[in-house]
Amino acid sequence: MKRFYISVMLCVAAMCTWAQVPMPEWTKQLVNLNPEVIDSIQRFAIDPELLADYDLTPADMQTRTYIVYYHQPVKHSNPTGPQFSLRATITVFNDADVTTAVNHLYCGGYALQKDWLKMPDAMFVTGKTESDMEIAHRYHANFISLEYRYFQYSAPERCYENLDDLRSEEAAEDFHNLLTALKKVMKGKWVMSGVSKGGAATLLQHAFHPEDADIFVPYSAPFFDTNCDTVMQTYWQTHGWNKEYRDMIMDICRQFTQREATIYPLFYKMLKDDSKTDDYVYGRYLATAAHFGYQEHTYSDTAELRKNIDFNGNMMYLYDVHQYNDTVYAIMAINGQFKLNGFGNWIDWLRSNPGAGSPSRPARSAHSVGQLPFGVTEAEWWGNETIGKTEQAYEYQSKTELGYYDLRFDLIVGAESAPAWNAAYKKYVGTLRDFDNPYYASCTFNRSLYDLATGTTQNAMKPIIFLYGEDDSWTGAAMKDPFVNGTNVHKFILPAQNHGVHFTSNTDPAKCKQITDILDGVLGAPQTALTIIPQPDVRARKVLRDGMLLIERDGQLYTMEGRKAE
C-alpha cells in the first residue's frame, strides 16, 4: 500500500513539475520513445536555503538534474511478472547538447545518497575531483547516477521478505534496460564507473553486457573468491602508509591481546549496561582487537595519521597522562579508532567511577551483536534514505555471490596463540555478522560470479581501467594481476590514496597521465579543464618532488614520516 501512495505522489509531483517548468526537448523524446518503461521524469528545483550549505547561488548552477523511475521486472526471465521501478538521476550541463555529449553512467552499488537527492546540482559542482564525478566533469558529460535494486526506492513490494532475486545478473539486466532506453536519445560515447561495491557492479556490467559502454572504470573494486577472505587484513597490515605507522598500529592490536586482563575490565566498565549482555561486550572487545586500524587504513592517509598522533599527544598532556597505558587503550577500544576522541570526558568519567572490577570471560555463545534480523518490518526497511539498515541487502549478496572479507588474529598474535583467538572471534563475533540469523547462516557462497568476472576481464575486448589506492585496505582484494591483460585492461595503484582514490590528483603525475590518455583515447579530448582542489589543511597535500612523495602543509614540505624535508 505504501508503494502505491508513493507512486501516486510521484506522478502528481511530476505533473506539477511539467506544468510549472518547461521541460527540454530531450526529456520529452525520452518519454515518448519509451512509454512502456519511463514512469516519470521530473526536474529538481533549486532551493536557495540548501544552496547556502555549499556557498553557492542559483546563478552558479552549471547543470540541471532530473529524476527518472524506470519500470523493471523483478525477474528478467519473467518479463510479465511482478515489476518494480529503478530510480536514477540524470545531471546535464546547461551549455551542452545532451544528445551528443559523452555519457557517464555511475553506479554507487547501494541507495542514492541522501545529500545527493537533497541538492544534486550543488553536490555535482563541488565534486569536480571526487572519484564518482571526476570523469563527468572532465568530459562535460551527462551524469547518470543509478540506484541498485533492493535499496531504498528501487525495490520490489515486500522485498524485505525474500531476497532470492537480489542477484548481480538481475541488476545488470536492470542497468542494461535503462541504458538501452537512454541510448535512444543520448547518442554520445558511454563510460561506466562505480566505487567499491559499485566498482564491482561496473565490472560485472562488462561481464554481462560489454556492449553497454565504450570503456569501464571500476574504482576500489573488491573481488573475493570466498565469503571469508583474509586478503584485506593481510594487505593493510603489510602495505601502505609507512612501516613506522603500521608497526605502531599493530603494536596497539597486540596490546589488546597481551594485556587483555587489565584492559578488558576498563572496557567492560565503559560499555556494560543493562541492555548489553556480557557476551555482547566481549564480542565487541574481540572485534576491536581484530579490526583495529582497518578503518584508518581504508579512509585516512599518512598525513592525517600524523595529525592524529599530535592530537593524541596534546589530549594526554592536558590530563597529565604520559604514555599509552591501559586506560588509553581501553578508550581507543571503546571508540574503535586510534584518534582519542572524547578522551577528556572518558578520563573524567573513569576517575569519578573507580574500581572497574574484573569481569570474567563469558562462557556461552554470543547473541545478536547489534544487527537486525532478516525479518525486519516494512517501516524499518523503508525508513532510511541512506544505506543504513538496508545494508542487509549487501550482506545477502556477500554471502551468496560477491564474497566478503574476514579478520583474524594470525598476524596479531603468534602462531601458537592464533587458533585460540580465532576460535573465540568466530564464537563471539562471527565471520560475517550473521548471529542468530538462520536466513543468512544457511546461505552458501557460489564463486561462479567471481570466475565470470575474472574470465571476462582477462579476455576483455572493451577497455577497462582499475583504480586503487595504495593506502586502502580494500586494495588487498583488488583484481589479481593474472587477469589484467595489459593490452586494454589496466590496473593502477596510486600512492598515498585510499578508498576514495581518484586520478584528478598529483600523487603520481605519470600514472595520472597514463589514465587520462586511455580515457581520452576512447572518449575524446577533455571538454573542461579540471582544477585541482587542494586538500584541506587537516589532510595536507601530497606532492611528488624528484621522485620522492612528500607532504605539503602550511607552505612547508615534510617526509611521509612527518620530518621536515631538506
Backbone torsions as a table, in degrees:
resi	resn	phi	psi	omega
1	MET	NA	-40.0	-178.2
2	LYS	-61.4	-42.2	-179.5
3	ARG	-63.1	-33.3	178.7
4	PHE	-62.1	-46.5	179.1
5	TYR	-63.6	-38.9	178.2
6	ILE	-61.0	-45.2	-179.9
7	SER	-60.8	-43.3	178.8
8	VAL	-60.9	-45.6	-179.2
9	MET	-61.4	-40.9	-179.9
10	LEU	-64.8	-42.0	180.0
11	CYS	-63.8	-42.9	178.2
12	VAL	-62.8	-44.7	179.7
13	ALA	-61.1	-40.6	-179.8
14	ALA	-63.7	-44.0	-179.2
15	MET	-63.8	-40.7	179.0
16	CYS	-63.9	-40.5	-178.8
17	THR	-64.9	-43.8	178.8
18	TRP	-61.0	-36.9	-177.8
19	ALA	-71.2	-33.3	-173.7
20	GLN	-90.0	-34.8	-174.3
21	VAL	-121.5	122.2	177.4
22	PRO	-60.3	125.3	-179.3
23	MET	-87.0	141.8	179.7
24	PRO	-65.3	160.1	-174.5
25	GLU	-62.0	-36.7	-176.5
26	TRP	-64.2	-32.7	178.6
27	THR	-69.6	-37.8	177.9
28	LYS	-65.2	-40.1	177.9
29	GLN	-62.6	-40.7	-178.6
30	LEU	-60.9	-44.2	179.6
31	VAL	-69.4	-43.4	-177.4
32	ASN	-65.1	-35.8	-177.9
33	LEU	-81.5	-13.0	-177.7
34	ASN	-135.0	55.3	-175.5
35	PRO	-64.7	-25.8	-176.7
36	GLU	-84.2	-11.6	-175.1
37	VAL	-122.3	-27.9	-178.1
38	ILE	-86.4	114.1	-178.4
39	ASP	-75.3	-49.0	-180.0
40	SER	-163.9	157.4	171.4
41	ILE	-138.5	122.0	-175.9
42	GLN	-133.8	157.8	-174.2
43	ARG	-99.1	135.8	174.6
44	PHE	-70.6	133.8	174.3
45	ALA	-82.4	156.3	177.9
46	ILE	-95.8	119.0	-179.3
47	ASP	-100.7	108.4	-178.0
48	PRO	-55.9	-31.9	180.0
49	GLU	-67.1	-38.5	177.6
50	LEU	-71.2	-34.5	179.1
51	LEU	-61.0	-29.5	-178.4
52	ALA	-60.5	-28.8	178.6
53	ASP	-65.0	-23.0	-176.9
54	TYR	-109.6	7.0	-179.7
55	ASP	56.9	42.4	-179.5
56	LEU	-126.7	160.9	174.1
57	THR	-121.6	162.1	178.7
58	PRO	-54.1	-29.2	-179.0
59	ALA	-67.9	-22.2	-179.7
60	ASP	-77.7	-14.3	-173.0
61	MET	-70.5	114.2	179.0
62	GLN	-94.0	-6.1	-174.8
63	THR	-132.8	166.8	171.4
64	ARG	-134.6	141.7	-176.4
65	THR	-116.3	140.0	179.3
66	TYR	-125.1	151.9	179.7
67	ILE	-115.6	138.7	-175.9
68	VAL	-126.4	140.3	171.5
69	TYR	-116.9	120.4	-171.0
70	TYR	-115.5	119.0	-176.5
71	HIS	-69.1	131.8	-179.0
72	GLN	-132.8	147.9	168.1
73	PRO	-76.2	141.9	177.0
74	VAL	-62.0	-40.8	176.9
75	LYS	-119.0	112.8	-172.9
76	HIS	-68.1	-19.3	174.9
77	SER	-75.3	-9.3	178.3
78	ASN	-128.9	72.8	-173.1
79	PRO	-63.2	-16.5	179.2
80	THR	-97.4	3.9	-179.2
81	GLY	-83.8	-160.3	-178.8
82	PRO	-55.4	144.9	-176.6
83	GLN	-117.4	162.5	168.5
84	PHE	-148.6	172.3	-178.6
85	SER	-112.4	123.5	174.6
86	LEU	-84.2	127.4	-178.4
87	ARG	-95.4	138.7	177.3
88	ALA	-147.9	154.6	172.5
89	THR	-116.6	148.9	178.4
90	ILE	-124.6	116.4	177.2
91	THR	-107.9	126.6	-177.3
92	VAL	-126.2	148.8	175.5
93	PHE	-77.3	138.5	-177.5
94	ASN	-62.0	-33.9	-173.5
95	ASP	-95.9	11.8	-176.6
96	ALA	-108.0	154.5	172.4
97	ASP	-86.8	105.9	-175.0
98	VAL	-57.9	-32.2	-174.2
99	THR	-74.7	-19.3	-178.3
100	THR	-118.7	-9.9	-177.0
101	ALA	-67.8	159.6	170.8
102	VAL	-62.0	146.2	-180.0
103	ASN	-116.5	124.9	179.5
104	HIS	-109.8	110.4	179.2
105	LEU	-95.5	117.8	-175.9
106	TYR	-115.0	128.3	178.1
107	CYS	-114.6	116.4	178.1
108	GLY	-81.6	-16.8	177.4
109	GLY	87.3	-10.3	-177.6
110	TYR	-134.2	-144.5	173.7
111	ALA	-79.4	159.1	170.9
112	LEU	-64.1	138.9	-176.8
113	GLN	-62.9	142.9	-178.9
114	LYS	-60.9	-45.6	-179.6
115	ASP	-63.9	-35.5	178.8
116	TRP	-63.7	-39.7	-179.7
117	LEU	-72.5	-26.4	177.9
118	LYS	-69.2	-47.3	-175.8
119	MET	-151.7	75.0	-174.9
120	PRO	-62.9	-38.1	-177.5
121	ASP	-65.1	-42.2	178.3
122	ALA	-65.9	-41.8	178.1
123	MET	-61.7	-39.0	-178.4
124	PHE	-67.8	-42.8	-179.9
125	VAL	-61.0	-40.0	-175.6
126	THR	-88.5	2.2	-176.6
127	GLY	-110.7	33.2	-174.4
128	LYS	-59.8	-34.6	-175.4
129	THR	-108.4	13.4	178.4
130	GLU	-86.7	152.5	-172.4
131	SER	-60.3	-32.5	-176.8
132	ASP	-76.8	-24.4	-173.0
133	MET	-119.6	-4.7	-172.4
134	GLU	-64.2	-33.5	179.1
135	ILE	-67.4	-44.6	179.9
136	ALA	-59.5	-42.1	179.6
137	HIS	-68.0	-38.8	-177.4
138	ARG	-62.8	-37.3	-175.1
139	TYR	-107.8	12.7	179.8
140	HIS	51.9	46.4	-168.7
141	ALA	-93.9	155.6	165.6
142	ASN	-66.5	132.2	-175.0
143	PHE	-112.8	111.5	-179.0
144	ILE	-107.7	116.7	-178.8
145	SER	-105.2	125.7	-172.3
146	LEU	-103.9	141.6	170.2
147	GLU	-95.9	141.6	-177.3
148	TYR	-85.4	145.0	-178.9
149	ARG	-57.8	145.6	-179.3
150	TYR	73.8	12.1	174.8
151	PHE	-116.8	132.6	177.8
152	GLN	48.1	-118.3	-173.6
153	TYR	-89.4	-3.1	176.0
154	SER	-96.1	60.8	-174.8
155	ALA	-144.1	147.3	178.0
156	PRO	-69.6	166.7	174.6
157	GLU	-59.1	136.7	175.1
158	ARG	51.7	37.2	-177.1
159	CYS	-64.3	-21.8	-178.2
160	TYR	-70.1	-6.0	-179.6
161	GLU	-94.9	-20.7	-175.6
162	ASN	-156.9	122.7	-177.5
163	LEU	-108.1	17.7	-173.9
164	ASP	-59.0	-31.1	-177.7
165	ASP	-95.7	10.8	173.5
166	LEU	-86.6	83.6	-178.2
167	ARG	-133.2	150.6	-177.3
168	SER	-61.5	-35.9	179.9
169	GLU	-64.8	-39.9	178.1
170	GLU	-66.9	-40.3	178.3
171	ALA	-63.3	-38.8	178.0
172	ALA	-62.8	-36.4	177.2
173	GLU	-68.8	-36.7	174.7
174	ASP	-54.8	-53.0	-175.9
175	PHE	-65.5	-38.3	-179.9
176	HIS	-63.3	-42.5	178.7
177	ASN	-62.9	-43.8	179.1
178	LEU	-64.1	-43.3	178.7
179	LEU	-60.4	-42.8	179.9
180	THR	-58.7	-41.0	178.8
181	ALA	-67.6	-46.3	-177.4
182	LEU	-64.3	-35.0	-176.8
183	LYS	-66.6	-16.5	176.6
184	LYS	-66.5	-22.7	-179.3
185	VAL	-116.8	-42.3	-175.3
186	MET	-95.2	95.0	-166.0
187	LYS	-101.4	8.6	178.0
188	GLY	-78.2	-173.3	178.3
189	LYS	-66.3	154.9	-178.4
190	TRP	-123.9	133.6	173.3
191	VAL	-127.6	136.8	177.5
192	MET	-117.0	136.6	176.8
193	SER	-141.8	169.2	175.8
194	GLY	-170.9	161.3	-177.4
195	VAL	-117.4	134.3	176.3
196	SER	61.7	-118.6	177.4
197	LYS	-58.0	-37.5	176.0
198	GLY	-65.4	-30.1	175.3
199	GLY	-67.4	-41.1	175.8
200	ALA	-63.5	-40.6	178.0
201	ALA	-63.1	-35.4	178.3
202	THR	-62.1	-46.2	179.7
203	LEU	-67.5	-36.2	179.1
204	LEU	-69.2	-28.2	173.9
205	GLN	-63.2	-40.2	175.4
206	HIS	-62.6	-38.5	-178.3
207	ALA	-64.6	-40.8	-176.8
208	PHE	-89.8	-36.6	-176.3
209	HIS	-141.0	74.6	-179.1
210	PRO	-62.8	-18.1	179.7
211	GLU	-77.6	-8.6	-174.3
212	ASP	-70.0	-29.1	-177.4
213	ALA	-139.2	159.2	177.9
214	ASP	-84.7	-21.8	177.6
215	ILE	-157.1	145.6	-178.1
216	PHE	-119.9	135.2	-176.5
217	VAL	-130.7	88.1	175.2
218	PRO	-79.0	127.4	175.6
219	TYR	-101.7	135.0	172.2
220	SER	47.5	38.5	-172.9
221	ALA	-85.7	121.2	178.3
222	PRO	-89.1	145.5	175.9
223	PHE	-136.5	114.6	-177.6
224	PHE	-112.8	144.5	175.0
225	ASP	-105.8	15.0	174.6
226	THR	-156.4	164.6	178.6
227	ASN	-94.5	7.8	176.5
228	CYS	-137.9	62.8	-173.3
229	ASP	-95.3	134.4	-178.2
230	THR	-100.7	9.8	-175.1
231	VAL	-63.1	-33.5	-178.8
232	MET	-68.2	-43.9	179.9
233	GLN	-65.1	-42.1	177.7
234	THR	-59.7	-40.2	-178.7
235	TYR	-65.9	-52.0	-172.5
236	TRP	-70.3	-22.7	178.4
237	GLN	-88.2	0.0	-179.9
238	THR	-134.3	-9.5	-175.4
239	HIS	-130.7	163.8	174.3
240	GLY	76.6	175.7	-176.6
241	TRP	50.1	-132.8	169.3
242	ASN	-144.0	166.2	-172.1
243	LYS	-59.9	-38.6	-178.9
244	GLU	-58.7	-46.6	-177.8
245	TYR	-72.7	-38.1	177.1
246	ARG	-61.9	-44.0	179.6
247	ASP	-63.3	-36.5	179.6
248	MET	-62.7	-46.8	179.8
249	ILE	-66.5	-41.5	179.2
250	MET	-63.1	-35.1	178.5
251	ASP	-64.4	-38.3	177.5
252	ILE	-64.0	-42.5	176.8
253	CYS	-57.5	-42.8	-179.3
254	ARG	-66.6	-34.4	178.1
255	GLN	-61.6	-37.9	179.1
256	PHE	-60.0	-33.0	-179.6
257	THR	-88.2	-46.1	-175.7
258	GLN	-69.1	-32.3	-176.6
259	ARG	-113.8	31.0	-179.1
260	GLU	-56.2	-38.2	-174.9
261	ALA	-61.8	-28.1	-179.5
262	THR	-106.5	-26.6	179.4
263	ILE	-80.6	-42.5	-174.4
264	TYR	-61.0	-39.3	177.7
265	PRO	-58.7	-36.8	176.8
266	LEU	-68.0	-45.2	177.6
267	PHE	-58.0	-46.3	-179.4
268	TYR	-58.8	-45.9	-179.1
269	LYS	-61.7	-38.1	-177.1
270	MET	-73.6	-30.3	-172.9
271	LEU	-102.3	-31.6	-171.8
272	LYS	-68.0	133.6	168.4
273	ASP	-151.1	-176.7	-173.9
274	ASP	-65.5	-21.8	-178.1
275	SER	-86.6	-8.3	-175.4
276	LYS	-118.7	127.6	178.0
277	THR	-77.3	162.9	174.9
278	ASP	-60.1	-36.3	177.8
279	ASP	-58.9	-46.0	-178.6
280	TYR	-61.2	-46.2	-177.4
281	VAL	-62.4	-44.5	-179.2
282	TYR	-69.2	-35.9	175.3
283	GLY	-60.2	-41.1	177.4
284	ARG	-62.5	-39.9	-179.5
285	TYR	-65.2	-45.5	178.6
286	LEU	-62.4	-40.7	178.7
287	ALA	-61.8	-43.3	178.4
288	THR	-61.6	-44.5	-178.5
289	ALA	-60.9	-38.0	-178.6
290	ALA	-81.9	-34.1	-172.5
291	HIS	-92.3	-13.5	-167.2
292	PHE	-56.0	130.8	-179.7
293	GLY	92.3	-15.6	-177.9
294	TYR	-62.2	-47.3	-178.4
295	GLN	-65.8	-42.5	178.5
296	GLU	-59.7	-43.2	-178.0
297	HIS	-66.0	-33.7	-177.5
298	THR	-75.5	-39.5	-168.2
299	TYR	-118.1	-1.0	178.4
300	SER	-122.1	-178.8	178.8
301	ASP	-136.6	-179.4	-175.4
302	THR	-60.9	-39.9	-179.3
303	ALA	-62.5	-41.9	-179.5
304	GLU	-69.3	-37.1	178.1
305	LEU	-63.9	-38.4	176.7
306	ARG	-61.4	-41.4	176.4
307	LYS	-60.2	-42.7	-178.3
308	ASN	-67.7	-34.0	176.0
309	ILE	-61.8	-45.2	178.1
310	ASP	-63.5	-42.6	178.8
311	PHE	-59.0	-47.5	179.9
312	ASN	-59.4	-44.0	179.9
313	GLY	-61.1	-42.3	179.6
314	ASN	-64.8	-43.8	179.9
315	MET	-63.0	-42.6	180.0
316	MET	-66.1	-38.4	179.4
317	TYR	-61.9	-41.3	-178.9
318	LEU	-61.8	-29.1	-177.7
319	TYR	-107.7	17.6	174.4
320	ASP	57.3	38.9	174.4
321	VAL	-106.3	122.5	-167.5
322	HIS	-103.7	-5.8	179.7
323	GLN	-156.8	164.9	175.5
324	TYR	-73.7	101.5	-178.2
325	ASN	-110.5	-171.8	-178.2
326	ASP	-56.6	-39.7	-179.2
327	THR	-64.7	-44.5	179.9
328	VAL	-63.3	-44.0	179.3
329	TYR	-63.4	-38.5	178.7
330	ALA	-63.6	-38.9	178.6
331	ILE	-67.7	-40.3	175.7
332	MET	-60.7	-41.8	-178.3
333	ALA	-66.8	-41.7	-177.7
334	ILE	-68.5	-32.1	176.2
335	ASN	-82.1	-21.5	-177.7
336	GLY	69.7	24.8	-179.4
337	GLN	-154.4	161.2	-178.0
338	PHE	-71.8	-42.6	-178.0
339	LYS	-64.9	130.4	-174.1
340	LEU	-83.3	61.4	175.6
341	ASN	-64.6	138.9	178.5
342	GLY	69.0	16.8	-176.5
343	PHE	-54.6	-48.9	-177.5
344	GLY	-60.4	-43.9	179.5
345	ASN	-62.4	-42.3	179.7
346	TRP	-66.5	-41.6	179.4
347	ILE	-61.8	-45.3	178.9
348	ASP	-59.7	-42.4	-178.2
349	TRP	-67.1	-44.8	-179.4
350	LEU	-64.2	-39.2	-179.6
351	ARG	-70.1	-27.2	179.3
352	SER	-87.9	-5.8	178.9
353	ASN	-129.9	70.7	-177.4
354	PRO	-69.4	164.1	177.2
355	GLY	77.4	73.6	-176.8
356	ALA	-70.9	-20.3	-177.5
357	GLY	81.0	176.6	-178.9
358	SER	-133.4	78.5	-179.7
359	PRO	-63.9	142.6	178.5
360	SER	-85.7	157.3	178.2
361	ARG	-63.9	134.2	-179.9
362	PRO	-59.4	151.0	-177.0
363	ALA	-104.5	-17.4	-175.8
364	ARG	-106.0	168.0	-178.1
365	SER	-67.4	152.8	-179.7
366	ALA	-77.4	159.9	175.5
367	HIS	-123.7	162.8	-175.2
368	SER	-13.5	110.9	-179.8
369	VAL	-95.2	74.7	173.1
370	GLY	70.8	8.6	-178.7
371	GLN	-104.7	139.8	176.6
372	LEU	-71.8	144.1	172.6
373	PRO	-68.8	167.5	-176.5
374	PHE	-62.8	-38.2	-173.8
375	GLY	-77.6	57.0	179.5
376	VAL	-71.8	162.3	178.5
377	THR	-80.7	166.6	178.1
378	GLU	-60.7	-41.0	-179.7
379	ALA	-61.7	-40.1	180.0
380	GLU	-67.3	-38.1	-178.0
381	TRP	-69.5	-45.9	-174.1
382	TRP	-86.8	-8.8	-171.4
383	GLY	-83.2	16.7	-177.0
384	ASN	-133.4	121.2	177.5
385	GLU	-77.5	-30.0	178.8
386	THR	-92.8	-176.0	-175.9
387	ILE	-56.7	-53.8	173.0
388	GLY	40.7	-130.1	-173.3
389	LYS	-72.0	-19.8	178.6
390	THR	-75.2	4.6	173.2
391	GLU	-59.1	-19.9	179.3
392	GLN	-61.4	-24.2	175.8
393	ALA	-63.9	-41.7	176.8
394	TYR	-66.1	-37.7	-179.8
395	GLU	-60.7	-39.3	178.3
396	TYR	-62.3	-45.7	179.0
397	GLN	-63.7	-37.9	179.1
398	SER	-61.8	-42.6	-177.4
399	LYS	-70.7	-27.7	-171.7
400	THR	-104.8	-34.8	-172.7
401	GLU	-146.0	-27.6	-176.2
402	LEU	-90.2	-22.4	-176.8
403	GLY	78.4	169.6	-176.8
404	TYR	-157.3	169.2	-179.6
405	TYR	-93.2	159.1	174.5
406	ASP	-130.0	144.0	178.6
407	LEU	-114.4	131.0	-176.2
408	ARG	-134.6	177.3	-173.8
409	PHE	-99.4	8.5	-173.1
410	ASP	-57.1	-39.1	-177.4
411	LEU	-93.2	-2.3	-176.1
412	ILE	-98.8	-44.0	179.2
413	VAL	-112.5	169.4	179.6
414	GLY	-66.8	164.3	-177.5
415	ALA	-59.6	-31.4	-178.4
416	GLU	-71.4	-35.1	-176.7
417	SER	-89.7	-21.0	-172.9
418	ALA	-56.2	-45.0	-177.9
419	PRO	-57.1	-41.3	-178.7
420	ALA	-67.2	-43.0	179.4
421	TRP	-66.5	-40.4	178.9
422	ASN	-65.3	-36.9	178.3
423	ALA	-65.6	-41.6	177.6
424	ALA	-64.9	-40.3	179.1
425	TYR	-60.7	-46.0	-179.2
426	LYS	-65.1	-36.9	-177.7
427	LYS	-70.3	-42.3	-172.1
428	TYR	-100.2	-20.0	-176.8
429	VAL	-118.5	-37.0	-177.8
430	GLY	84.5	169.3	-178.6
431	THR	-98.2	-17.4	-178.9
432	LEU	-150.0	41.3	172.1
433	ARG	51.3	42.7	-176.7
434	ASP	-115.5	37.2	177.4
435	PHE	-59.0	142.5	171.4
436	ASP	44.8	37.8	-174.6
437	ASN	-133.4	83.2	-176.2
438	PRO	-56.6	-32.1	-178.5
439	TYR	-60.8	-50.6	180.0
440	TYR	-72.5	-40.9	-176.9
441	ALA	-60.6	-28.3	-178.4
442	SER	-87.8	-6.1	179.5
443	CYS	-68.4	144.3	176.2
444	THR	-119.8	142.9	-177.7
445	PHE	-85.9	134.6	177.2
446	ASN	-117.2	117.4	-174.8
447	ARG	-86.6	10.4	-178.4
448	SER	-63.6	-31.8	178.4
449	LEU	-67.6	-40.1	175.6
450	TYR	-60.1	-44.8	179.7
451	ASP	-63.7	-39.0	178.2
452	LEU	-64.7	-46.0	-178.1
453	ALA	-62.4	-45.4	-178.6
454	THR	-71.3	-39.5	-179.6
455	GLY	-65.3	-45.5	-180.0
456	THR	-71.5	-24.9	175.0
457	THR	-71.0	-46.6	-178.8
458	GLN	-60.3	-30.7	-178.0
459	ASN	-111.3	25.9	-174.0
460	ALA	-63.8	139.1	173.3
461	MET	-100.3	-19.7	177.3
462	LYS	-98.8	148.6	178.7
463	PRO	-65.2	139.0	176.2
464	ILE	-132.6	132.2	176.7
465	ILE	-119.9	115.1	174.0
466	PHE	-92.4	130.3	178.0
467	LEU	-120.8	127.9	179.0
468	TYR	-135.5	153.4	174.8
469	GLY	-98.3	136.0	-177.7
470	GLU	-63.0	-32.0	-177.3
471	ASP	-92.6	19.5	-176.4
472	ASP	-105.8	126.3	178.7
473	SER	-55.6	-38.3	-175.5
474	TRP	-67.1	-14.7	177.3
475	THR	-64.9	-21.0	174.2
476	GLY	-61.3	-25.3	179.4
477	ALA	-103.4	24.6	-179.9
478	ALA	-65.0	160.0	174.1
479	MET	-55.9	127.2	-174.9
480	LYS	-70.2	145.3	-174.1
481	ASP	-55.1	-37.8	-179.5
482	PRO	-59.2	-21.1	-179.2
483	PHE	-95.5	-1.1	178.7
484	VAL	-98.7	104.4	-168.6
485	ASN	-76.8	-14.2	174.9
486	GLY	79.6	-12.4	178.6
487	THR	-86.0	-60.4	175.5
488	ASN	-125.0	6.7	174.7
489	VAL	-119.3	123.0	-174.0
490	HIS	-129.0	144.7	176.6
491	LYS	-125.2	128.2	179.6
492	PHE	-121.8	128.3	172.6
493	ILE	-111.5	108.9	-173.8
494	LEU	-89.7	130.5	-177.3
495	PRO	-67.4	149.6	175.4
496	ALA	58.2	25.4	173.8
497	GLN	-120.0	161.0	-174.8
498	ASN	-125.0	-145.2	-174.8
499	HIS	-66.2	-20.5	176.0
500	GLY	-94.5	37.3	-176.4
501	VAL	-55.6	142.0	177.8
502	HIS	-152.5	149.2	-178.1
503	PHE	-85.5	-14.7	176.7
504	THR	-76.2	72.7	-169.3
505	SER	-158.7	164.0	176.4
506	ASN	-115.0	24.3	-179.2
507	THR	-68.3	-31.0	175.7
508	ASP	-153.2	88.9	-174.8
509	PRO	-54.8	-36.8	-177.8
510	ALA	-64.9	-45.1	179.1
511	LYS	-66.9	-40.4	179.5
512	CYS	-60.8	-38.6	179.0
513	LYS	-68.3	-38.6	176.1
514	GLN	-58.7	-42.8	-179.0
515	ILE	-63.7	-49.8	-177.8
516	THR	-67.5	-31.6	177.3
517	ASP	-63.6	-40.5	178.8
518	ILE	-65.9	-45.5	179.5
519	LEU	-62.1	-46.3	-178.8
520	ASP	-61.7	-35.7	-179.5
521	GLY	-63.5	-26.2	-179.9
522	VAL	-97.7	-44.0	-171.3
523	LEU	-97.0	-8.9	-179.2
524	GLY	96.8	179.8	-178.2
525	ALA	-65.1	144.8	177.3
526	PRO	-61.0	142.4	-176.5
527	GLN	-94.3	-17.6	178.4
528	THR	-136.4	146.5	177.5
529	ALA	-84.8	116.0	179.1
530	LEU	-75.0	131.0	176.3
531	THR	-94.0	128.2	177.3
532	ILE	-71.1	120.4	178.4
533	ILE	-90.5	116.5	-179.5
534	PRO	-59.0	144.3	177.5
535	GLN	-71.1	151.8	178.1
536	PRO	-59.0	156.1	-177.9
537	ASP	-55.4	-31.9	-176.4
538	VAL	-63.0	-25.2	179.7
539	ARG	-104.3	-17.5	-175.7
540	ALA	67.0	-172.1	-178.7
541	ARG	-131.6	134.8	-178.8
542	LYS	-93.0	130.5	-179.0
543	VAL	-132.3	154.4	178.7
544	LEU	-109.0	121.0	179.7
545	ARG	-128.4	118.3	178.4
546	ASP	52.2	41.5	177.5
547	GLY	78.7	2.3	-179.5
548	MET	-110.6	132.4	178.2
549	LEU	-82.4	123.7	-177.4
550	LEU	-126.6	167.0	177.8
551	ILE	-111.4	127.4	176.1
552	GLU	-104.8	122.0	-179.4
553	ARG	-141.4	125.5	179.0
554	ASP	52.9	40.0	176.4
555	GLY	80.3	-0.4	-179.5
556	GLN	-111.6	149.5	177.8
557	LEU	-102.9	136.6	179.2
558	TYR	-130.1	153.4	173.3
559	THR	-73.4	169.4	179.5
560	MET	-65.7	-15.5	175.9
561	GLU	-86.6	-2.9	177.8
562	GLY	94.5	2.3	178.4
563	ARG	-88.5	146.4	-179.4
564	LYS	-65.0	130.5	-178.9
565	ALA	-76.5	147.5	179.6
566	GLU	-71.4	NA	NA
